[in-house]
Amino acid sequence: MIFSIEVLDKADLLREMDANLLPGFLRLQELTESNVTVIFLSEIVWETFRPNTGCLEPLTLYFADYSKAELQRILSSDYPEEYSAEFYASYINILLSVFYTVCRDIKELRHLAELNFIKYCEPVTKGEAKETDSHKLFRNIEPHLKRAMQTVYLREISSSQWEKMQQEDREAGQLRGLSAHAHVELPYYSKFLLIAAYLASFNPARTDKRFFLKHHGKIKKTDFSKKHEKTSNHLLGPKPFPLDRLLAILYSIVDSRVAPTANIFSQISSLVTLQLLTLVGHDDQLDAPKYKCTVSLDFMRAVARTVNFDIIRYLYDFL
């Protein structure tokens, strides 16, 4: 008897394809009457892209994050030929001592390791230290890595650019918190979270189907008549929205441009800490918090431009 296995990587992309494709793969064995197993690989949990029409429920397996020792071993194997394995392993140990608490994604850690290695080698290339001077190398790179933590999941700015921006702020005496600056640089994925929060705050919930639901078909124009609306939503101010609405909008606008590997709730908490979002009362319903977006339209347009997202197209006030 012949068995076959079909492996679909980045299976969450099936959300953007024909509505029958995902249910079809889930029933491939009975449709083909053969011994075939389909394995879906995704960094998004099944609940976020389960079809609304219902389908065969897959057997879900969760893979644990790599341990620190495993990450050390894997990343150390990437050492450049011009340096010894011991020298690069020492660098990876320092890198993990800084980033392990905030990032376990091996792809991001590889990116950070490559990005910052030249800074670690700087004292060696200048002749100011030897490869064995681990203490001196650590003192040189540690402040740089701690500042570079702000660039986790951020691909359009390097850690050296971030360091330069931080230095300019300190010299100008303007380092008053990220929320006070129009040039705020957020992690790439957090920008989409903030965009989704802004849309949820300033769009009526009844318009979500119009803006975010794909393949929704035609919608009657009378559903969007503004003749009885005397004041724009931007003049009335931001409205609170539930977490599930925020996530629904997020997954609609993010598409495949960024894989949501970051911890969503951690990213939301960071936005609240930066005072870009406000957590409002939710009547003791601990599992259903509500938020409001507190940034201005000009600020939001500036953030949206950095990820090539036309936010005006998705705002009800500008229809």
KEVOKOL-860491 format. One record per residue (C-alpha): residue number from 1; residue in one letter; x, y, z. Coordinates in steps of 0.5 Angstrom, whole numbers. Layout:
BEGIN
   nr  rest   east  north     up
  NUM     a      X      Y      Z
...
END
This chain:
BEGIN
   nr  rest   east  north     up
    1     m      0      0      0
    2     i      3      7     -2
    3     f      2     13      3
    4     s      4     20      1
    5     i      5     26      5
    6     e      3     33      2
    7     v      7     39      6
    8     l      4     46      5
    9     d      8     51      8
   10     k      6     58     10
   11     a     -1     55     10
   12     d     -5     61     12
   13     l     -4     64      5
   14     l    -10     60      3
   15     r    -14     65      6
   16     e    -13     69      0
   17     m    -14     64     -5
   18     d    -21     61     -7
   19     a    -26     59     -1
   20     n    -26     52     -3
   21     l    -19     51     -3
   22     l    -17     50      4
   23     p    -23     46      6
   24     g    -21     41      0
   25     f    -14     40      2
   26     l    -17     38      9
   27     r    -21     33      6
   28     l    -16     31      0
   29     q    -16     24      3
   30     e    -23     22      2
   31     l    -24     26     -4
   32     t    -18     22     -8
   33     e    -20     16     -4
   34     s    -12     15     -3
   35     n     -8     14      3
   36     v     -5     22      3
   37     t     -4     26      9
   38     v     -4     34      9
   39     i      1     37     13
   40     f      0     45     14
   41     l      5     49     17
   42     s      4     56     19
   43     e      6     61     24
   44     i     -1     63     25
   45     v     -6     59     30
   46     w    -11     56     26
   47     e    -17     60     30
   48     t    -15     66     26
   49     f    -16     63     19
   50     r    -21     57     20
   51     p    -27     58     14
   52     n    -33     61     17
   53     t    -37     56     12
   54     g    -34     50     17
   55     c    -30     45     15
   56     l    -26     39     17
   57     e    -22     40     24
   58     p    -15     39     23
   59     l    -11     35     28
   60     t     -7     41     31
   61     l      0     40     34
   62     y      4     46     37
   63     f     12     46     37
   64     a     15     49     43
   65     d     20     55     42
   66     y     28     53     41
   67     s     31     53     48
   68     k     37     58     49
   69     a     42     53     49
   70     e     39     50     42
   71     l     39     58     39
   72     q     46     58     41
   73     r     48     52     38
   74     i     44     54     31
   75     l     46     61     31
   76     s     54     59     32
   77     s     54     55     26
   78     d     53     61     22
   79     y     60     64     23
   80     p     64     67     18
   81     e     70     64     15
   82     e     75     69     17
   83     y     73     69     24
   84     s     74     63     29
   85     a     68     59     31
   86     e     69     60     38
   87     f     70     68     37
   88     y     63     68     33
   89     a     60     63     39
   90     s     62     68     44
   91     y     58     74     40
   92     i     52     70     40
   93     n     52     68     47
   94     i     52     76     48
   95     l     47     77     43
   96     l     42     72     46
   97     s     44     75     53
   98     v     40     81     51
   99     f     35     79     46
  100     y     33     72     49
  101     t     28     75     53
  102     v     24     79     48
  103     c     25     75     42
  104     r     25     67     40
  105     d     24     68     33
  106     i     31     64     30
  107     k     30     68     23
  108     e     30     75     27
  109     l     35     73     31
  110     r     39     71     25
  111     h     38     78     22
  112     l     40     81     28
  113     a     46     77     29
  114     e     48     79     22
  115     l     46     86     23
  116     n     50     87     29
  117     f     57     83     28
  118     i     61     88     24
  119     k     60     93     31
  120     y     62     87     35
  121     c     68     86     31
  122     e     70     94     31
  123     p     75     94     36
  124     v     79     88     33
  125     t     79     91     26
  126     k     82     97     29
  127     g     87     94     33
  128     e     84     96     40
  129     a     83     89     42
  130     k     84     81     40
  131     e     79     76     39
  132     t     80     73     46
  133     d     79     80     49
  134     s     72     78     51
  135     h     70     83     56
  136     k     73     89     52
  137     l     68     87     46
  138     f     62     86     51
  139     r     63     93     54
  140     n     63     95     47
  141     i     57     92     44
  142     e     52     91     50
  143     p     50     99     50
  144     h     49     98     42
  145     l     45     92     43
  146     k     40     94     48
  147     r     39    100     44
  148     a     38     96     38
  149     m     32     92     41
  150     q     28     97     39
  151     t     29     94     32
  152     v     26     87     33
  153     y     21     86     27
  154     l     23     92     24
  155     r     27     91     17
  156     e     27     98     14
  157     i     32    101     19
  158     s     38     98     21
  159     s     41     98     29
  160     s     46    103     27
  161     q     41    108     24
  162     w     37    107     30
  163     e     43    109     35
  164     k     45    115     30
  165     m     37    117     31
  166     q     38    116     39
  167     q     44    120     39
  168     e     41    126     36
  169     d     35    126     40
  170     r     40    126     46
  171     e     44    132     44
  172     a     38    136     42
  173     g     35    134     49
  174     q     28    132     46
  175     l     28    125     48
  176     r     21    125     52
  177     g     18    119     50
  178     l     16    116     43
  179     s      9    118     43
  180     a     12    125     43
  181     h     15    125     36
  182     a     12    125     29
  183     h     18    121     27
  184     v     17    115     32
  185     e     20    108     29
  186     l     16    102     31
  187     p     17     95     30
  188     y     14     93     23
  189     y      9     89     26
  190     s      7     94     31
  191     k      5     99     25
  192     f      0     95     23
  193     l     -3     94     29
  194     l     -3    101     30
  195     i     -6    102     23
  196     a    -12     97     25
  197     a    -13    100     32
  198     y    -14    107     28
  199     l    -19    104     23
  200     a    -23    101     29
  201     s    -23    108     33
  202     f    -25    112     27
  203     n    -30    107     23
  204     p    -37    105     25
  205     a    -37     98     26
  206     r    -42     97     21
  207     t    -37     99     15
  208     d    -32     93     17
  209     k    -35     89     12
  210     r    -35     94      6
  211     f    -27     95      8
  212     f    -24     89     10
  213     l    -28     83      8
  214     k    -26     80      2
  215     h    -31     77     -3
  216     h    -36     80      0
  217     g    -40     81     -6
  218     k    -44     88     -8
  219     i    -47     92     -2
  220     k    -53     97     -3
  221     k    -51    104     -3
  222     t    -56    106      2
  223     d    -52    102      7
  224     f    -47    108      7
  225     s    -51    114      6
  226     k    -49    120     10
  227     k    -55    124      9
  228     h    -57    123     17
  229     e    -50    124     19
  230     k    -48    131     22
  231     t    -41    130     24
  232     s    -35    127     22
  233     n    -32    121     26
  234     h    -26    125     27
  235     l    -29    131     30
  236     l    -33    126     35
  237     g    -26    123     37
  238     p    -24    116     37
  239     k    -29    111     39
  240     p    -27    104     44
  241     f    -27     98     40
  242     p    -26     91     43
  243     l    -20     86     42
  244     d    -23     81     37
  245     r    -25     87     32
  246     l    -18     90     32
  247     l    -15     83     31
  248     a    -20     82     25
  249     i    -18     88     22
  250     l    -11     87     23
  251     y    -11     80     19
  252     s    -15     83     14
  253     i    -10     89     12
  254     v     -3     85     14
  255     d     -4     80      8
  256     s      2     77      7
  257     r      7     83      7
  258     v      9     81     14
  259     a      9     74     18
  260     p      5     75     25
  261     t     11     72     29
  262     a     11     77     34
  263     n      7     76     40
  264     i      1     80     39
  265     f     -1     82     46
  266     s      6     84     48
  267     q      6     88     42
  268     i     -1     91     44
  269     s      1     92     51
  270     s      7     96     48
  271     l      3    101     44
  272     v     -1    102     51
  273     t      5    103     55
  274     l      7    108     49
  275     q      1    112     50
  276     l     -1    110     43
  277     l     -7    106     45
  278     t    -11    107     51
  279     l    -14    101     55
  280     v    -21    103     57
  281     g    -26    100     62
  282     h    -29     93     60
  283     d    -34     92     66
  284     d    -30     87     69
  285     q    -30     82     63
  286     l    -22     81     63
  287     d    -23     77     57
  288     a    -26     82     53
  289     p    -22     89     54
  290     k    -23     95     50
  291     y    -18    100     47
  292     k    -18    107     44
  293     c    -13    110     39
  294     t    -10    116     41
  295     v     -6    119     35
  296     s     -7    124     30
  297     l     -9    123     23
  298     d     -3    126     21
  299     f      1    122     25
  300     m     -2    116     23
  301     r     -1    118     16
  302     a      6    118     17
  303     v      6    111     20
  304     a      2    108     15
  305     r      7    111      9
  306     t     13    107     12
  307     v      9    101     10
  308     n      6    103      4
  309     f     -1    103      7
  310     d     -6    108      4
  311     i    -10    109     10
  312     i    -15    114      7
  313     r    -18    109      3
  314     y    -20    105      9
  315     l    -23    111     13
  316     y    -30    112     13
  317     d    -30    120     13
  318     f    -26    120      7
  319     l    -31    116      2
END
